[in-house]
Amino acid sequence: MKRSAKAVWNGSIKDGSGSFGTGSGAIQNQTYSFRTRFEDAPGTNPEELIAAAHASCFSMALSAQLGERRHHPQSVKQQAPSPSRTRH
């Protein structure tokens, strides 16, 4: 399967909102806005998704490296903070 993602933004930066999803359907119609990105409104934002991707990738890579050294972890857990947000 070819992996992809799509996003749509409607309206102005402060009053608008957007939604995104993945081609696989694992994430569908998730909304985001200025408030979820730059304030503390409930919901996600692009930076949080990047942090999740980095933590997932690192966990898999660490597990692979340990496995090559004959250490087979039962679990690998990571926590990555979202990158810094720039206020507009």
N, C-alpha and C positions, 0 to 999 in steps of 0.2 A: 504494500500500500504506500502510495506517495503521501507524505505528511504535509499538511498545510494548515494555515489559520487565516481567518478573515476578521476584519473589524470595520465598523461603520460609525461615523460620528455625525450627529445632527445638531445644528444650531451653533451659537457662539461658544467661546471657550468657557465662560462662567455660567451661562444658563443652559447650555446644551447637555446632551448625554450621548452615550454610544453603547454599542454592544459588540461582543466578539464571540467567536467559537472556533472549533477545530474541525478540520476535514474528517477526522475519524469519528466525530460525534461525541467524544469523551467530554468535551466542554461545549455547551450550547447556550446561546442567547444570554450570556452573562453581561450585565450592564456595568458601566463605569461612568464617572462624571468628574467634574472639577473637584467636587466635595470629597469623593472617594480617593482622589489622587492627591490633593493638596491639603485637605482638612481631615477630620476624623469621622466622616460619615461611614456607616456600615457598607461593606462591599469591597471589591478588590480594585487593583490598579495595575498598570503595566509593570511597575517596579516590583510589586509583590510576585507577579508571575515570573519575572526574570529570576528573583531569589529562589523560587520553587524549582525552576529549571536548573539553576546552578547546584542547589542542594541535591537534587535527584541525580544529576550527572556525576557529581563528586562521590556520592554513595556507591554508585555502580562502578566507577573507576577504582575506588579504594577496595571494594570487594574483589574486583578482578586482580588487582595487584597482590592482595593477600592470598588469593587462590593460587596464583603463580608461585607463591612461596610456601605452598602447602598448609596454609592457615585458612580454614574455611569458616568464615564468620557465620554465626546464626542470625545476626542482625547488625545492620549498620544504620545509624541514625544521625542525621545532620540537621542543623538549624542555621539558616542564612538570613541575615537581616536584609531588608530591602535597600537598594542603593539610595543615596541621599536624594531628597526631593528638592527641586529648585522652585521657589514660589514666584509666581508671575504677578 
